């Protein structure tokens, strides 16, 4: 497993929850600020470009630091990492086109259902077997998306 030396004292589960919590907060800000940029007439491709530049500006020093801590990071590239990056980039661009036309209160939670796709692919292609409770959670995510869509039909923009 990867260890960079930053958070050695935390257990693996605690680290996962810690980084998940940071992700939730940062992605919440990302979604909100993206909508604010759109509301102030920034075009989706322009937001995409700025995000790509910011990601690159942050990724390079982080990558260099991680290579310093764990040399094997440098040689761990594979095609799935490239495919993941391509899917992320295209997904972010599509996300902004959707957000430009829709309400943040609908689009953000709706696009946040993407873990269902990952869970189903994990089941079909990786042999992962979710528990009954986890299947129930996946079902609830799907039902939540259906509720979001059903309540947004005919609603005004605001």
Helices and strands as residue ranges (DSSP letters): H 12-39, H 44-69, G 71-75, H 79-101, H 104-111, H 114-126, H 132-152
